[in-house]
Amino acid sequence: MDATHQSSAPSKGSIWTGRVLSILVILSLTFDAVLKFLKPPPVAEAFSHLGLPFGLSVPIGIILLFCTLLYAIPQTSILGAILLTGYLGGAVLTHLRVGDPLASHILFPLYLAIVLWLALYLREVRLRPLIPFRK
């Protein structure tokens, strides 16, 4: 690896910012998954609006919870981030397909994916050579 791409250990501030952002993402996605298990009326309405069979609520919740768990475990966080990026991309497409509002529904999963990857970038020095920002 080229010496210009090697970076030192992340600062304590960077690590803690990454951890806090990761926790916010994990809490948000876990809350979403739990709602899919509890099936309150707004979840049923959302599934109907999106044209999804309500019987998929629990399987989707399981997938989301599994991917979030992978993201939460430091050893598998990058795999979890990759899988969650796919999941969130599907959410973007689903909302786009039914004509939901751009900023609040279509782009929200994208915002979440950006925060998810930013959190990893801030706390995981091994990602920095893969996404080099010029100084």
Secondary structure as UniProt FT lines:
FT   HELIX           3..5
FT   HELIX           12..38
FT   HELIX           41..50
FT   HELIX           54..56
FT   HELIX           57..72
FT   HELIX           74..76
FT   HELIX           77..97
FT   TURN            98..99
FT   HELIX           102..106
FT   HELIX           108..123
FT   HELIX           125..127
FT   TURN            128..130
//
